[in-house]
């Protein structure tokens, strides 16, 4: 919940937003690095820039987490995991269709 409160504060406080944005840039860069690694291992080009995919994944993750916090009866932890897993598996499936060799067990 603190993360959501930080997001809300950043919407109202420009000075805080600068600090939060710096943290988010680091977080996205870490996820983007993993995405770049995945596509290098697959031997294909990413369908979108890694930072864009990282933004999408982080947004999905935060949205799922917020839903679980605010409406715990609407989304179980198992369902949340399934949603996030589907996102990752969809990227892997797309990589396979594009001719890449993706075996997550080799990571």
DSSP file (Angstrom, degrees, kcal/mol; ACC not computed):
  #  RESIDUE AA STRUCTURE BP1 BP2  ACC     N-H-->O    O-->H-N    N-H-->O    O-->H-N    TCO  KAPPA ALPHA  PHI   PSI    X-CA   Y-CA   Z-CA
    1    1 A X     >        0   0    0      0, 0.0     4,-2.5     0, 0.0     5,-0.2   0.000 360.0 360.0 360.0 -29.5    0.0    0.0    0.0
    2    2 A X  H  >  +     0   0    0      1,-0.2     4,-2.6     2,-0.2     5,-0.2   0.888 360.0  55.3 -62.4 -37.3    2.9    2.3    0.6
    3    3 A X  H  > S+     0   0    0      2,-0.2     4,-2.1     1,-0.2    -1,-0.2   0.920 109.0  46.9 -61.5 -43.4    3.9    2.1   -3.1
    4    4 A X  H  > S+     0   0    0      2,-0.2     4,-2.3     1,-0.2    -2,-0.2   0.902 111.4  51.2 -65.2 -41.1    0.4    3.2   -4.1
    5    5 A X  H  X S+     0   0    0     -4,-2.5     4,-2.6     1,-0.2    -2,-0.2   0.888 108.4  52.4 -62.5 -38.5    0.5    6.0   -1.5
    6    6 A X  H  X S+     0   0    0     -4,-2.6     4,-2.4     2,-0.2    -2,-0.2   0.909 108.8  50.1 -63.7 -41.0    3.9    7.1   -3.0
    7    7 A X  H  X S+     0   0    0     -4,-2.1     4,-1.3     2,-0.2    -2,-0.2   0.918 111.8  47.8 -61.7 -43.3    2.3    7.1   -6.5
    8    8 A X  H  X S+     0   0    0     -4,-2.3     4,-0.7     1,-0.2    -2,-0.2   0.899 111.5  49.8 -66.5 -40.4   -0.6    9.3   -5.2
    9    9 A X  H >X S+     0   0    0     -4,-2.6     4,-2.3     1,-0.2     3,-1.1   0.901 106.8  55.7 -63.8 -40.4    1.8   11.7   -3.4
   10   10 A X  H 3< S+     0   0    0     -4,-2.4     7,-0.3     1,-0.3    -1,-0.2   0.824 101.1  58.8 -62.2 -30.8    3.9   12.0   -6.6
   11   11 A X  H 3< S+     0   0    0     -4,-1.3    -1,-0.3     1,-0.2    -2,-0.2   0.775 117.9  31.6 -67.9 -24.7    0.8   13.1   -8.5
   12   12 A X  H << S+     0   0    0     -3,-1.1     2,-0.6    -4,-0.7    -2,-0.2   0.649 115.8  57.1-105.1 -20.2    0.4   16.0   -6.0
   13   13 A X     X  -     0   0    0     -4,-2.3     4,-2.4     1,-0.1    -1,-0.2  -0.913  57.0-168.1-125.2 106.0    4.0   16.8   -5.1
   14   14 A X  H  > S+     0   0    0     -2,-0.6     4,-1.7     1,-0.2    -1,-0.1   0.854  89.4  52.7 -62.5 -37.2    6.4   17.7   -7.9
   15   15 A X  H  > S+     0   0    0      1,-0.2     4,-1.2     2,-0.2    -1,-0.2   0.920 112.5  44.5 -65.9 -42.6    9.5   17.5   -5.7
   16   16 A X  H  > S+     0   0    0      1,-0.2     4,-2.8     2,-0.2     5,-0.2   0.881 107.4  60.7 -67.0 -36.7    8.6   14.0   -4.5
   17   17 A X  H  X S+     0   0    0     -4,-2.4     4,-3.1    -7,-0.3    -1,-0.2   0.882 100.3  54.8 -58.3 -39.5    7.7   13.0   -8.1
   18   18 A X  H  X S+     0   0    0     -4,-1.7     4,-1.7     2,-0.2    -1,-0.2   0.919 111.2  44.8 -60.4 -43.8   11.3   13.7   -9.1
   19   19 A X  H  X S+     0   0    0     -4,-1.2     4,-1.7     2,-0.2    -2,-0.2   0.916 114.9  47.0 -67.5 -43.4   12.6   11.4   -6.4
   20   20 A X  H  X S+     0   0    0     -4,-2.8     4,-2.7     1,-0.2    -2,-0.2   0.907 109.1  55.2 -65.7 -40.5   10.1    8.7   -7.2
   21   21 A X  H  X S+     0   0    0     -4,-3.1     4,-2.4    -5,-0.2    -1,-0.2   0.889 105.1  53.4 -59.5 -38.7   10.8    8.9  -10.9
   22   22 A X  H  X S+     0   0    0     -4,-1.7     4,-1.7     1,-0.2    -1,-0.2   0.910 110.7  46.7 -62.9 -41.1   14.5    8.3  -10.2
   23   23 A X  H  X S+     0   0    0     -4,-1.7     4,-2.3     1,-0.2    -2,-0.2   0.905 112.0  50.6 -65.9 -41.1   13.6    5.2   -8.3
   24   24 A X  H  X S+     0   0    0     -4,-2.7     4,-3.0     1,-0.2     5,-0.2   0.863 105.4  56.1 -66.4 -35.9   11.2    4.0  -11.1
   25   25 A X  H  X S+     0   0    0     -4,-2.4     4,-2.2     2,-0.2    -1,-0.2   0.926 109.8  46.6 -60.6 -44.2   13.9    4.6  -13.7
   26   26 A X  H  X S+     0   0    0     -4,-1.7     4,-1.9     2,-0.2    -2,-0.2   0.925 113.0  49.1 -62.8 -45.0   16.2    2.2  -11.8
   27   27 A X  H  X S+     0   0    0     -4,-2.3     4,-1.9     1,-0.2    -2,-0.2   0.930 112.9  46.4 -61.8 -47.1   13.4   -0.4  -11.4
   28   28 A X  H  X S+     0   0    0     -4,-3.0     4,-3.2     1,-0.2    -1,-0.2   0.883 108.8  56.2 -63.3 -38.0   12.5   -0.3  -15.0
   29   29 A X  H  X S+     0   0    0     -4,-2.2     4,-2.2    -5,-0.2    -1,-0.2   0.891 106.4  50.3 -62.3 -39.1   16.1   -0.5  -16.1
   30   30 A X  H  X S+     0   0    0     -4,-1.9     4,-1.6     2,-0.2    -1,-0.2   0.930 114.0  43.8 -64.8 -44.8   16.5   -3.7  -14.0
   31   31 A X  H  X S+     0   0    0     -4,-1.9     4,-2.2     1,-0.2    -2,-0.2   0.910 112.6  52.9 -66.4 -41.4   13.4   -5.3  -15.7
   32   32 A X  H  X S+     0   0    0     -4,-3.2     4,-2.9     1,-0.2    -1,-0.2   0.877 105.3  55.5 -61.3 -37.4   14.5   -4.0  -19.1
   33   33 A X  H  X S+     0   0    0     -4,-2.2     4,-2.2     1,-0.2    -1,-0.2   0.906 108.1  48.0 -62.2 -41.5   17.9   -5.7  -18.6
   34   34 A X  H  X S+     0   0    0     -4,-1.6     4,-2.4     2,-0.2    -2,-0.2   0.895 111.8  50.2 -64.8 -39.7   16.2   -9.0  -17.9
   35   35 A X  H  X S+     0   0    0     -4,-2.2     4,-2.4     2,-0.2     5,-0.2   0.928 110.2  49.2 -65.0 -44.6   14.0   -8.6  -21.0
   36   36 A X  H  X S+     0   0    0     -4,-2.9     4,-2.4     1,-0.2    -2,-0.2   0.907 110.8  51.1 -60.5 -41.4   17.1   -7.8  -23.1
   37   37 A X  H  X S+     0   0    0     -4,-2.2     4,-2.7     2,-0.2     5,-0.2   0.926 108.5  52.3 -60.5 -45.8   18.8  -10.9  -21.8
   38   38 A X  H  X S+     0   0    0     -4,-2.4     4,-2.1     1,-0.2    -2,-0.2   0.939 112.2  43.9 -56.5 -50.4   15.8  -13.0  -22.6
   39   39 A X  H  X>S+     0   0    0     -4,-2.4     5,-1.7     2,-0.2     4,-1.2   0.850 111.5  53.4 -70.3 -32.8   15.7  -11.8  -26.2
   40   40 A X  H  <5S+     0   0    0     -4,-2.4     3,-0.5    -5,-0.2    -1,-0.2   0.946 111.3  46.8 -61.6 -46.5   19.5  -12.2  -26.6
   41   41 A X  H  <5S+     0   0    0     -4,-2.7    60,-0.2     1,-0.2    -2,-0.2   0.861 111.7  51.1 -62.8 -35.5   19.2  -15.8  -25.4
   42   42 A X  H  <5S-     0   0    0     -4,-2.1    59,-1.4    -5,-0.2    -1,-0.2   0.720 107.0-131.6 -74.7 -20.0   16.2  -16.3  -27.8
   43   43 A X  T  <5 +     0   0    0     -4,-1.2     2,-0.3    -3,-0.5    -3,-0.2   0.760  69.0 100.2  77.0  25.1   18.3  -14.9  -30.6
   44   44 A X  S   <S-     0   0    0     -5,-1.7    -1,-0.3    57,-0.1     2,-0.3  -0.887  76.4 -94.7-136.3 168.1   15.6  -12.6  -31.9
   45   45 A X        -     0   0    0     -2,-0.3     2,-0.1    53,-0.1    53,-0.0  -0.594  43.4-108.4 -82.5 144.5   14.6   -8.9  -31.7
   46   46 A X        -     0   0    0     -2,-0.3    -1,-0.1     1,-0.1     4,-0.1  -0.440  20.3-129.3 -66.8 143.0   12.2   -7.8  -29.1
   47   47 A X  S    S+     0   0    0     -2,-0.1     2,-0.3    44,-0.1    -1,-0.1   0.762  94.1  15.6 -68.2 -22.4    8.8   -6.8  -30.4
   48   48 A X  S    S-     0   0    0      2,-0.0    -2,-0.0     0, 0.0     5,-0.0  -0.915 105.9 -74.3-138.6 165.1    9.1   -3.5  -28.5
   49   49 A X    >>  -     0   0    0     -2,-0.3     4,-2.3     1,-0.1     3,-0.7  -0.369  45.8-119.9 -60.4 141.2   11.9   -1.7  -26.9
   50   50 A X  H 3> S+     0   0    0      1,-0.3     4,-2.7     2,-0.2     5,-0.2   0.874 113.0  54.0 -54.9 -41.9   12.9   -3.4  -23.7
   51   51 A X  H 3> S+     0   0    0      1,-0.2     4,-2.1     2,-0.2    -1,-0.3   0.869 108.7  50.5 -62.4 -32.6   12.2   -0.3  -21.6
   52   52 A X  H <> S+     0   0    0     -3,-0.7     4,-2.2     2,-0.2    -2,-0.2   0.928 111.7  46.2 -68.7 -44.8    8.7   -0.2  -23.1
   53   53 A X  H  X S+     0   0    0     -4,-2.3     4,-2.8     1,-0.2    -2,-0.2   0.885 111.3  53.4 -63.1 -37.9    8.1   -3.8  -22.2
   54   54 A X  H  X S+     0   0    0     -4,-2.7     4,-2.9    -5,-0.2     5,-0.2   0.909 107.8  50.4 -63.0 -41.8    9.5   -3.2  -18.8
   55   55 A X  H  X S+     0   0    0     -4,-2.1     4,-2.5     2,-0.2    -2,-0.2   0.923 111.7  48.7 -61.2 -43.8    7.0   -0.3  -18.3
   56   56 A X  H  X S+     0   0    0     -4,-2.2     4,-2.5     2,-0.2    -2,-0.2   0.925 113.7  45.3 -62.6 -45.5    4.2   -2.6  -19.4
   57   57 A X  H  X S+     0   0    0     -4,-2.8     4,-2.9     2,-0.2    -2,-0.2   0.934 113.9  48.5 -65.9 -45.4    5.2   -5.4  -17.1
   58   58 A X  H  X S+     0   0    0     -4,-2.9     4,-2.7     1,-0.2    -1,-0.2   0.898 112.6  49.3 -61.7 -39.5    5.7   -3.1  -14.1
   59   59 A X  H  X S+     0   0    0     -4,-2.5     4,-2.5    -5,-0.2    -1,-0.2   0.917 112.2  47.4 -65.4 -43.4    2.4   -1.5  -14.7
   60   60 A X  H  X S+     0   0    0     -4,-2.5     4,-2.6     2,-0.2     5,-0.2   0.937 113.2  49.0 -61.5 -46.2    0.6   -4.8  -15.0
   61   61 A X  H  X S+     0   0    0     -4,-2.9     4,-2.5     1,-0.2    -2,-0.2   0.930 113.1  46.1 -59.7 -47.7    2.4   -6.0  -11.8
   62   62 A X  H  X S+     0   0    0     -4,-2.7     4,-2.7     1,-0.2    -1,-0.2   0.895 112.8  50.5 -64.3 -40.0    1.4   -2.9   -9.9
   63   63 A X  H  X S+     0   0    0     -4,-2.5     4,-2.3     2,-0.2    -2,-0.2   0.910 111.8  47.0 -64.2 -42.6   -2.2   -3.0  -11.1
   64   64 A X  H  X S+     0   0    0     -4,-2.6     4,-2.3     2,-0.2    -2,-0.2   0.922 113.6  48.8 -64.1 -44.2   -2.5   -6.7  -10.1
   65   65 A X  H  X S+     0   0    0     -4,-2.5     4,-2.0    -5,-0.2    -2,-0.2   0.910 111.2  49.6 -63.1 -42.9   -1.0   -5.9   -6.7
   66   66 A X  H  X S+     0   0    0     -4,-2.7     4,-3.0     2,-0.2     5,-0.3   0.902 109.9  51.5 -63.3 -41.5   -3.3   -2.9   -6.2
   67   67 A X  H  X S+     0   0    0     -4,-2.3     4,-2.6     1,-0.2     7,-0.3   0.914 109.2  50.3 -61.3 -42.8   -6.3   -5.0   -7.1
   68   68 A X  H  < S+     0   0    0     -4,-2.3    -1,-0.2     1,-0.2    -2,-0.2   0.882 115.2  43.8 -63.6 -37.2   -5.3   -7.7   -4.6
   69   69 A X  H  < S+     0   0    0     -4,-2.0     3,-0.4    -5,-0.2    -2,-0.2   0.919 121.8  36.1 -73.3 -44.2   -4.9   -5.0   -1.8
   70   70 A X  H  < S+     0   0    0     -4,-3.0    -2,-0.2     1,-0.2    -3,-0.2   0.774 134.2  21.9 -85.0 -26.5   -8.0   -3.0   -2.5
   71   71 A X    >X  +     0   0    0     -4,-2.6     3,-2.3    -5,-0.3     4,-0.8  -0.537  67.0 170.4-138.4  68.4  -10.4   -5.9   -3.5
   72   72 A X  T 34 S+     0   0    0     -3,-0.4     3,-0.2     1,-0.3    -1,-0.1   0.732  77.6  57.2 -59.3 -23.1   -8.9   -9.1   -2.0
   73   73 A X  T 34 S+     0   0    0      1,-0.2    -1,-0.3    -3,-0.1     3,-0.2   0.654 100.3  59.2 -79.7 -14.2  -12.0  -11.1   -2.8
   74   74 A X  T <4 S+     0   0    0     -3,-2.3     2,-0.4    -7,-0.3    -1,-0.2   0.744 113.2  27.3 -86.1 -24.8  -11.7  -10.2   -6.5
   75   75 A X  S  < S-     0   0    0     -4,-0.8    -1,-0.3    -3,-0.2    -4,-0.1  -0.919  70.3-151.9-146.0 112.6   -8.3  -11.7   -7.3
   76   76 A X     >  -     0   0    0     -2,-0.4     4,-2.6    -3,-0.2     5,-0.2  -0.347  33.0-110.7 -76.3 163.6   -6.6  -14.5   -5.4
   77   77 A X  H  > S+     0   0    0      1,-0.2     4,-2.4     2,-0.2     5,-0.2   0.868 120.9  54.2 -63.2 -33.9   -2.9  -14.7   -5.2
   78   78 A X  H  > S+     0   0    0      2,-0.2     4,-2.0     1,-0.2    -1,-0.2   0.907 109.3  46.4 -65.1 -41.6   -3.1  -17.8   -7.5
   79   79 A X  H  > S+     0   0    0      2,-0.2     4,-2.3     1,-0.2    -2,-0.2   0.896 111.3  52.4 -66.5 -39.8   -5.0  -15.8  -10.1
   80   80 A X  H  X S+     0   0    0     -4,-2.6     4,-2.2     1,-0.2     5,-0.2   0.931 109.7  48.4 -61.4 -45.0   -2.6  -12.9   -9.8
   81   81 A X  H  X S+     0   0    0     -4,-2.4     4,-2.7     1,-0.2    -1,-0.2   0.896 109.9  53.2 -61.2 -39.7    0.3  -15.2  -10.4
   82   82 A X  H  X S+     0   0    0     -4,-2.0     4,-2.4     2,-0.2    -1,-0.2   0.891 108.0  50.2 -63.3 -40.0   -1.5  -16.7  -13.4
   83   83 A X  H  X S+     0   0    0     -4,-2.3     4,-1.7     2,-0.2    -2,-0.2   0.943 114.5  43.1 -63.6 -48.1   -2.1  -13.3  -15.0
   84   84 A X  H  X S+     0   0    0     -4,-2.2     4,-1.9     1,-0.2    -2,-0.2   0.891 113.9  51.5 -66.6 -38.9    1.6  -12.3  -14.6
   85   85 A X  H  X S+     0   0    0     -4,-2.7     4,-3.2    -5,-0.2     5,-0.2   0.890 106.4  55.0 -64.0 -39.3    2.8  -15.7  -15.8
   86   86 A X  H  X S+     0   0    0     -4,-2.4     4,-2.3     2,-0.2    -1,-0.2   0.896 105.8  52.5 -61.1 -40.3    0.5  -15.4  -18.8
   87   87 A X  H  X S+     0   0    0     -4,-1.7     4,-1.7     2,-0.2    -1,-0.2   0.949 114.1  41.8 -59.5 -49.9    2.2  -12.1  -19.7
   88   88 A X  H  X S+     0   0    0     -4,-1.9     4,-2.1     1,-0.2    -2,-0.2   0.925 115.1  49.9 -65.4 -45.0    5.7  -13.7  -19.5
   89   89 A X  H  X S+     0   0    0     -4,-3.2     4,-2.7     1,-0.2    -1,-0.2   0.843 106.8  56.5 -64.6 -32.2    4.6  -16.9  -21.3
   90   90 A X  H  X S+     0   0    0     -4,-2.3     4,-2.5    -5,-0.2    -1,-0.2   0.910 107.2  48.3 -64.6 -41.8    3.0  -14.8  -24.1
   91   91 A X  H  X S+     0   0    0     -4,-1.7     4,-2.0     2,-0.2    -2,-0.2   0.904 112.8  48.8 -63.3 -40.0    6.3  -13.1  -24.7
   92   92 A X  H  X S+     0   0    0     -4,-2.1     4,-2.2     2,-0.2    -2,-0.2   0.902 110.9  49.9 -66.7 -40.2    8.1  -16.4  -24.8
   93   93 A X  H  X S+     0   0    0     -4,-2.7     4,-2.5     2,-0.2    -2,-0.2   0.919 109.5  51.1 -64.4 -43.4    5.5  -17.9  -27.2
   94   94 A X  H  X S+     0   0    0     -4,-2.5     4,-1.6     1,-0.2    -1,-0.2   0.902 108.7  52.4 -59.7 -40.4    5.9  -14.9  -29.5
   95   95 A X  H  <>S+     0   0    0     -4,-2.0     5,-2.6     1,-0.2    -1,-0.2   0.914 108.7  49.8 -62.3 -42.2    9.6  -15.4  -29.4
   96   96 A X  H ><5S+     0   0    0     -4,-2.2     3,-1.6     1,-0.2    -2,-0.2   0.913 109.1  52.0 -62.2 -41.9    9.2  -19.1  -30.4
   97   97 A X  H 3<5S+     0   0    0     -4,-2.5    -1,-0.2     1,-0.3    -2,-0.2   0.820 105.7  55.4 -63.6 -30.2    6.9  -18.1  -33.3
   98   98 A X  T 3<5S-     0   0    0     -4,-1.6    -1,-0.3    -5,-0.2    -2,-0.2   0.409 128.0 -98.6 -84.3   2.7    9.5  -15.7  -34.5
   99   99 A X  T < 5S+     0   0    0     -3,-1.6    -3,-0.2     1,-0.3    -2,-0.1   0.557  76.0 139.9  96.9   7.8   12.0  -18.5  -34.6
  100  100 A X      < -     0   0    0     -5,-2.6     2,-0.7    -6,-0.2    -1,-0.3  -0.410  53.3-125.2 -80.9 161.1   13.9  -18.0  -31.3
  101  101 A X        +     0   0    0    -59,-1.4     2,-0.6   -60,-0.2    -5,-0.1  -0.902  35.5 176.6-108.5 104.8   15.0  -20.8  -29.1
  102  102 A X        +     0   0    0     -2,-0.7     2,-0.4   -10,-0.1     3,-0.1  -0.936  14.1 160.9-117.3 115.7   13.5  -20.1  -25.7
  103  103 A X    >   -     0   0    0     -2,-0.6     3,-2.3     1,-0.1     4,-0.3  -0.872  19.2-166.0-131.3  99.9   14.0  -22.6  -22.8
  104  104 A X  G >  S+     0   0    0     -2,-0.4     3,-1.2     1,-0.3    -1,-0.1   0.730  85.2  68.4 -61.2 -20.7   13.4  -20.8  -19.5
  105  105 A X  G 3  S+     0   0    0      1,-0.2    -1,-0.3     2,-0.1    -3,-0.0   0.690  93.8  59.2 -71.2 -16.5   15.0  -23.7  -17.6
  106  106 A X  G <         0   0    0     -3,-2.3    -1,-0.2     1,-0.2    -2,-0.2   0.567 360.0 360.0 -85.3  -9.5   18.3  -22.8  -19.2
  107  107 A X    <         0   0    0     -3,-1.2    -1,-0.2    -4,-0.3    -2,-0.1   0.516 360.0 360.0 -67.8 360.0   18.3  -19.3  -17.6
